[in-house]
Amino acid sequence: MKKNLLFLFALFNLFAYSQVTVYEDSFETYPDFVISGITDGTNTWQVLDLDMLFTYTGGADPATWDNAGAAMAYQIFNPTTAGVTNATEGVGNETENRNFDPRTGSKYAAAWAGVPSTTGGATANEDWLISPVIDLSGVSGSALSVWVKSMSDTYGLERYRVGVFVGTGVPTLSTDFTIISGGTYLTAPYGTWAEYTASLSAYDGQSIRIGIKYETSDAYMFMVDDFKVTAATLGSDSFLASKFVVYPNPVNDIISISSDDVVFENISLTDINGRIIKETKTDSVTNYNLNISDLNSGVYFMKIKTTDGVLDKKIIKN
């Protein structure tokens, strides 16, 4: 009897406290060196360049990769393709340290320091990397993990903040974000990647974007890799949700529903008034593409009936 109770307690813990990945990105699927329209066809990162400064380059002379030296917020940087080198070497009258290594894979999101204006313009970076919309409905105990690094310490460590934007719109100002990283800036180390973590539980049940702000003055390059949002599921509904991927969301035309081991039986969509506007039987499949191009823009609710239960999901149609 004791063994059975222990087993049931362990099973309860599995359902009540299992971690699920809500969203993760290592920036490997995006084109090299893009500075706007950072998309792989499924996920789109927004960028916000509020300082409008031209940027430094480094690690190669000349810098021949696309958008080198351009005014930008962030770009997808591939150091191998760029031909840059790690080094400690003399540059003018200084010794310059550089380390371009990604944390994982071959790419990361990079923010180059802006060249300070001498004509009354900006003298420091004010640049945002803004995540796709992250849907936290149906989860609890959500949290953020993201890894950061300074490419060099020669001109000072890179400074950053992390903020949250609530909703599915696109922020246009720094004041659109609620800063969650504290009252002062954080610094990214040189030579080794550091993990930044934060609770997002205050935003459970909402749709959000996460912004990473680069705000150094006259330094070098700030690096971001391995971005992840997780949640602790509470109850069987959220446990079932962890077995699904529903993407993209927001969606334009086709929304995909997939699972490794849960079989779909029926999918329906209702509007905000509860009216069923689309329904289809899925003939016991684990992957399905639903065409909603005929629907007006707005919020809809998807109900997925499976062999393991029923999952409800909020869908935003662009």
C-alpha positions in Angstrom: 0.0 0.0 0.0 2.8 2.4 0.8 4.4 1.8 -2.5 1.1 2.5 -4.3 0.8 5.8 -2.4 4.3 6.8 -3.3 3.7 6.0 -6.9 0.5 8.1 -6.9 2.3 11.0 -5.2 5.0 10.8 -7.9 2.5 10.7 -10.7 0.7 13.7 -9.2 4.0 15.6 -9.1 4.6 14.7 -12.8 1.3 16.2 -13.8 1.4 19.2 -11.4 4.9 20.4 -11.8 6.3 19.2 -15.1 8.1 21.9 -17.1 7.0 22.6 -20.6 8.7 24.8 -23.2 6.3 27.5 -24.4 8.8 29.0 -26.9 12.5 28.7 -27.7 14.8 30.0 -30.3 18.6 29.8 -30.9 18.5 32.0 -34.1 19.8 29.2 -36.3 16.9 29.3 -38.8 17.2 33.0 -39.9 19.2 34.3 -42.8 22.7 35.5 -42.0 23.2 39.2 -41.4 19.6 40.4 -41.7 18.8 43.5 -39.7 15.0 43.8 -40.4 12.4 41.3 -41.3 14.0 38.7 -39.1 11.8 35.7 -40.0 12.1 32.1 -40.9 8.6 31.9 -42.3 7.2 30.7 -38.9 8.6 33.0 -36.3 9.3 36.8 -36.7 11.5 38.9 -34.4 10.9 42.6 -34.4 13.7 45.1 -34.0 13.5 48.7 -32.8 16.4 51.1 -33.6 15.8 54.2 -31.6 19.2 55.7 -31.8 19.6 55.5 -35.6 23.4 55.4 -35.3 25.8 53.9 -37.8 27.6 51.0 -36.2 31.1 49.7 -35.6 32.5 46.6 -37.2 35.4 44.4 -36.1 37.2 41.1 -36.4 37.8 41.4 -40.1 39.4 44.1 -42.3 37.6 44.9 -44.4 34.2 43.9 -43.0 32.4 42.5 -46.1 29.3 40.8 -44.6 25.9 42.3 -45.5 24.8 45.4 -43.6 28.3 45.8 -42.0 28.4 49.3 -40.4 24.8 50.1 -41.2 22.4 51.8 -38.8 20.6 48.9 -37.1 19.3 47.5 -33.8 20.3 43.8 -34.1 21.4 41.5 -36.8 21.6 37.7 -37.1 25.4 37.2 -37.0 27.2 34.1 -38.3 30.9 34.6 -37.4 32.1 31.7 -39.6 30.5 33.1 -42.7 31.6 36.6 -41.8 35.2 35.5 -41.5 35.9 37.2 -38.2 38.6 36.1 -35.8 38.9 35.7 -32.1 42.0 37.5 -30.9 43.9 39.6 -28.4 45.9 41.9 -30.6 47.1 45.4 -30.9 44.7 47.9 -32.6 46.2 51.4 -32.8 47.5 52.2 -29.3 45.3 49.6 -27.6 45.2 45.9 -27.1 41.8 44.6 -28.3 40.2 41.4 -27.0 37.5 39.7 -29.2 35.5 36.5 -28.9 32.8 35.9 -31.4 31.9 32.3 -30.4 28.2 31.4 -30.3 26.9 29.6 -27.2 25.3 26.9 -29.4 25.1 26.4 -33.2 26.6 28.8 -35.5 24.6 32.0 -35.1 23.2 34.5 -32.6 21.5 37.9 -32.4 24.1 40.7 -32.3 23.8 44.4 -31.5 26.8 46.4 -32.7 27.7 49.6 -30.8 26.7 52.8 -32.5 29.2 55.4 -33.5 28.4 58.3 -31.2 27.0 61.4 -33.0 29.1 64.5 -33.0 26.3 66.7 -34.3 23.8 66.6 -31.4 22.3 63.1 -32.1 22.4 60.0 -30.0 25.6 59.1 -28.2 24.5 55.7 -26.9 22.6 52.7 -28.2 18.9 52.4 -27.7 18.1 49.2 -29.5 15.5 46.5 -28.9 15.3 42.8 -30.0 11.6 41.9 -29.6 10.3 38.3 -29.5 7.4 36.9 -31.5 4.1 36.9 -29.5 4.3 34.4 -26.7 1.0 32.9 -25.7 0.9 32.2 -21.9 -2.8 31.2 -21.8 -3.4 27.9 -20.0 -0.1 27.8 -18.2 1.2 28.9 -14.8 4.7 29.6 -13.4 6.1 30.8 -16.7 9.8 31.9 -16.8 12.4 33.3 -19.1 15.9 32.1 -19.8 18.2 33.9 -22.3 22.0 33.8 -22.6 24.1 36.9 -23.2 27.8 37.8 -23.8 30.0 40.8 -24.6 32.1 40.2 -27.7 34.9 42.3 -26.1 35.9 43.9 -22.8 38.3 46.3 -24.4 35.9 49.2 -24.5 33.8 48.2 -21.5 31.2 45.4 -20.9 27.9 45.6 -22.8 24.8 46.9 -20.9 21.3 45.6 -21.4 17.8 45.5 -19.9 14.9 43.1 -20.3 11.3 44.2 -20.7 7.8 42.8 -21.3 5.2 44.2 -23.7 1.7 43.0 -23.1 -0.5 42.2 -26.1 -0.1 41.2 -29.7 0.8 44.5 -31.2 4.2 45.8 -32.1 5.9 48.2 -29.6 7.4 51.4 -31.0 9.0 53.1 -27.9 11.1 52.0 -25.0 8.2 53.2 -22.7 6.0 50.5 -24.2 7.9 47.9 -22.2 7.7 47.1 -18.5 11.3 46.5 -17.4 11.6 43.3 -15.4 15.4 43.2 -15.0 15.7 45.7 -12.2 16.2 49.4 -11.7 19.6 49.6 -13.3 21.2 48.1 -16.4 22.8 44.6 -16.4 26.2 43.8 -17.9 27.1 40.9 -20.1 30.4 39.2 -19.3 33.3 38.8 -21.8 34.7 35.4 -22.7 31.8 33.3 -21.4 28.1 33.2 -21.9 25.9 34.1 -18.9 22.3 33.1 -18.4 19.7 35.7 -17.5 16.5 34.3 -15.9 13.3 35.9 -14.7 9.9 34.9 -13.6 7.0 35.7 -16.0 4.3 34.4 -13.7 2.8 37.9 -13.5 1.9 37.5 -17.2 0.4 34.0 -17.0 -2.8 33.8 -19.1 -1.7 36.7 -21.3 0.0 37.2 -24.7 3.3 39.0 -24.5 6.4 40.0 -26.3 9.8 40.0 -24.6 12.2 42.8 -25.4 16.0 42.8 -24.9 17.3 46.4 -24.9 21.0 47.2 -25.7 22.0 50.5 -24.2 25.8 50.8 -24.1 27.7 53.9 -25.2 30.6 53.5 -27.6 31.5 49.8 -26.8 31.6 47.0 -29.3 29.0 44.1 -29.7 26.3 42.6 -27.5 25.4 39.0 -28.1 22.1 37.1 -27.4 21.6 33.3 -27.8 19.4 30.4 -26.7 16.2 32.3 -25.8 13.6 30.1 -24.0 10.2 30.6 -22.2 9.0 27.7 -20.0 6.1 27.1 -17.7 5.1 24.7 -14.9 1.9 23.0 -15.9 -0.8 22.8 -13.3 -3.3 20.0 -13.9 -4.1 17.6 -16.8 -5.3 20.3 -19.2 -1.9 22.0 -19.2 -0.2 18.7 -19.3 -2.1 17.9 -22.5 -1.2 21.3 -23.9 2.4 20.5 -23.4 2.1 17.8 -26.0 0.9 20.1 -28.7 2.5 22.7 -31.0 0.1 25.2 -32.6 1.7 27.7 -34.9 2.1 30.3 -36.1 0.0 32.4 -33.7 -0.9 35.1 -34.7 -1.6 33.5 -38.1 -2.4 34.9 -41.5 -3.8 31.9 -43.5 -2.7 28.4 -42.4 -2.4 27.3 -38.8 -0.6 24.0 -38.1 -1.4 21.7 -35.2 1.0 18.9 -34.4 1.8 16.4 -31.7 4.2 13.5 -31.4 1.9 11.1 -29.6 -1.7 12.6 -29.3 -4.3 11.7 -31.9 -6.7 14.4 -33.0 -10.3 13.5 -33.7 -12.0 16.9 -34.2 -11.0 20.6 -34.5 -13.5 23.5 -34.2 -13.2 27.3 -34.1 -15.6 29.6 -32.3 -15.8 33.4 -32.4 -15.8 35.6 -29.3 -19.6 35.2 -29.1 -19.3 31.4 -28.9 -20.6 30.6 -32.4 -18.9 27.7 -34.1 -17.6 29.1 -37.4 -15.4 26.2 -38.6 -15.3 22.5 -37.7 -13.5 19.6 -39.2 -13.1 15.9 -38.4 -9.4 15.0 -38.6 -9.6 11.2 -39.0 -7.3 10.3 -36.2 -4.1 12.2 -37.2 -1.3 13.7 -35.2 -0.6 16.6 -37.6 -3.1 18.9 -39.3 -3.1 22.2 -41.2 -6.2 24.3 -40.9 -6.9 27.0 -43.5 -8.5 30.1 -41.9 -7.7 32.5 -44.7 -11.5 33.1 -45.2 -11.9 34.5 -41.6 -11.8 38.1 -40.7 -9.0 39.4 -38.5 -9.7 39.0 -34.8 -9.6 36.6 -31.8 -10.9 33.0 -32.1 -11.0 30.0 -29.9 -9.8 26.6 -31.1 -11.1 23.4 -29.5 -9.1 20.3 -30.3 -10.7 17.0 -29.3 -8.2 14.2 -28.8 -8.0 10.7 -27.6 -6.5 12.1 -24.4 -8.9 14.9 -23.7 -9.9 18.3 -25.1 -7.6 21.3 -25.5 -8.7 24.9 -25.8 -6.4 27.4 -27.5 -6.8 31.1 -28.3 -6.0 32.0 -31.9 -5.3 35.5 -33.2 -6.0 36.0 -37.0 -4.1 38.8 -38.6 
